[in-house]
């Protein structure tokens, strides 16, 4: 009985091997992954910039509230002074 084996393959390639399918033009999965990473980085920068802007506006709102409170106190004091002058 004779057993025939196929001739040896000079190079086997696979998805995991750099010489495998679609690697002649680059790795499409790696390309998409890098593209998604770049988009995430861009979005992260945008969100961080908006957070900084919101914090600055929050400080500005607190300062404006303090100024309004000071003006209300001044008006109250002026009305009390006017009332005391009339009486």
C-alpha positions as CSV (number, residue, x, y, z in Angstrom):
1,X,0.0,0.0,0.0
2,X,1.3,3.4,-1.0
3,X,0.5,6.6,0.8
4,X,0.8,9.8,-1.1
5,X,1.4,13.1,0.7
6,X,1.0,16.4,-0.9
7,X,4.2,18.3,-1.7
8,X,5.3,20.6,1.1
9,X,4.0,24.2,0.9
10,X,6.9,26.7,0.6
11,X,5.1,29.3,2.7
12,X,1.8,29.2,4.6
13,X,0.0,32.4,5.2
14,X,-2.9,33.3,7.4
15,X,-4.8,36.2,8.8
16,X,-2.3,36.3,11.7
17,X,0.7,36.1,9.5
18,X,2.0,39.4,7.9
19,X,2.3,37.7,4.5
20,X,-1.3,36.6,4.6
21,X,-4.5,37.7,2.9
22,X,-4.8,41.4,2.0
23,X,-1.4,42.3,3.5
24,X,0.1,43.2,0.2
25,X,-1.8,46.6,0.3
26,X,-1.8,47.0,4.1
27,X,-3.9,45.7,6.9
28,X,-7.5,47.0,6.5
29,X,-8.5,46.1,10.0
30,X,-5.5,48.1,11.4
31,X,-6.4,51.0,9.1
32,X,-10.0,51.1,10.4
33,X,-8.7,50.7,14.0
34,X,-6.3,53.6,13.6
35,X,-9.1,55.7,12.0
36,X,-11.4,55.0,15.0
37,X,-8.6,55.9,17.4
38,X,-7.9,59.2,15.6
39,X,-11.6,60.0,15.8
40,X,-11.8,59.2,19.5
41,X,-8.7,61.4,20.1
42,X,-10.3,64.3,18.2
43,X,-13.6,63.9,20.1
44,X,-11.7,63.8,23.4
45,X,-9.9,67.1,22.6
46,X,-13.3,68.7,21.7
47,X,-14.9,67.5,24.9
48,X,-12.0,68.6,27.0
49,X,-12.1,72.1,25.4
50,X,-15.9,72.3,26.1
51,X,-15.3,71.3,29.7
52,X,-12.7,74.0,30.2
53,X,-15.1,76.5,28.6
54,X,-18.0,75.4,30.8
55,X,-15.9,75.8,33.9
56,X,-14.9,79.3,32.9
57,X,-18.5,80.2,32.3
58,X,-19.5,78.6,35.6
59,X,-16.9,80.9,37.4
60,X,-18.3,83.8,35.4
61,X,-21.9,83.0,36.5
62,X,-20.8,82.8,40.2
63,X,-19.1,86.2,39.9
64,X,-22.2,87.7,38.2
65,X,-24.5,86.3,41.0
66,X,-22.2,88.0,43.6
67,X,-22.4,91.3,41.7
68,X,-26.2,91.1,41.6
69,X,-26.3,90.3,45.3
70,X,-24.1,93.3,46.0
71,X,-26.3,95.6,43.8
72,X,-29.5,94.3,45.5
73,X,-27.9,95.1,48.9
74,X,-26.9,98.6,47.7
75,X,-30.5,99.3,46.5
76,X,-31.9,98.1,49.8
77,X,-29.5,100.3,51.7
78,X,-30.4,103.3,49.5
79,X,-34.1,102.7,49.9
80,X,-33.6,102.5,53.7
81,X,-31.6,105.8,53.6
82,X,-34.3,107.5,51.5
83,X,-37.0,106.3,53.9
84,X,-35.1,107.6,56.9
85,X,-34.7,111.0,55.3
86,X,-38.4,111.3,54.6
87,X,-39.4,110.3,58.1
